[in-house]
Amino acid sequence: MNTLQEKINQELDSLPLSSQKEVFDFVLFLKKKANTETDQDFLSKNAGIKQAIIDGLNTPLDECLEQLDW
């Protein structure tokens, strides 16, 4: 029985070279996407930032500054 990788290679070999290049570009895109940290991942690793956002959302509007210090 063929493994998934063997099946992919067989299908890829049956494509014209221009299509193989497109498949390769797509693989690189998926690889980059898989290695990209999501906002949720970032916040789960940075509890202080996450808490600051929660605190900000829970602050009544009349307690908010009209202009930023920076």
C-alpha positions in Angstrom: 0.0 0.0 0.0 1.2 3.5 -0.9 1.9 6.0 1.8 0.4 9.4 1.6 3.7 10.9 0.5 4.1 8.3 -2.3 0.6 9.1 -3.5 1.3 12.8 -3.5 4.6 12.2 -5.4 2.8 10.1 -8.0 0.1 12.8 -8.5 2.8 15.5 -8.7 4.8 13.6 -11.2 1.8 13.3 -13.5 1.4 17.1 -13.7 3.1 19.4 -16.2 6.2 21.3 -14.9 4.3 24.6 -14.7 1.7 23.0 -12.4 4.4 21.3 -10.3 5.8 24.8 -9.7 2.4 26.0 -8.5 2.1 23.1 -6.2 5.5 23.9 -4.8 4.6 27.5 -4.2 1.4 26.3 -2.4 3.5 24.0 -0.2 5.8 26.9 0.7 2.7 29.0 1.5 1.2 26.3 3.8 4.6 25.8 5.5 4.8 29.6 6.3 1.2 29.7 7.5 1.8 26.7 9.8 4.8 28.5 11.4 3.0 31.8 11.8 2.0 32.7 15.4 -1.6 33.7 15.7 -2.8 36.5 17.9 -4.3 34.0 20.2 -0.9 32.2 20.5 0.8 35.5 21.2 -1.6 36.5 23.9 -1.5 33.1 25.6 2.2 33.5 25.9 2.0 37.1 27.2 -0.4 37.2 30.1 0.4 40.8 30.9 -0.7 42.1 27.5 -3.8 39.9 27.6 -4.7 41.3 31.1 -4.1 44.9 29.9 -6.5 44.4 27.1 -9.1 42.9 29.4 -8.6 45.8 31.9 -9.0 48.3 29.0 -12.2 46.7 27.8 -13.6 46.8 31.3 -12.7 50.5 31.9 -15.8 52.7 31.8 -15.6 55.4 29.1 -15.8 58.3 31.5 -12.5 57.0 33.1 -10.7 56.9 29.7 -8.3 59.6 28.6 -9.3 61.7 25.6 -5.8 62.0 24.4 -2.9 59.6 24.6 0.3 60.4 26.3 2.4 59.1 23.4 
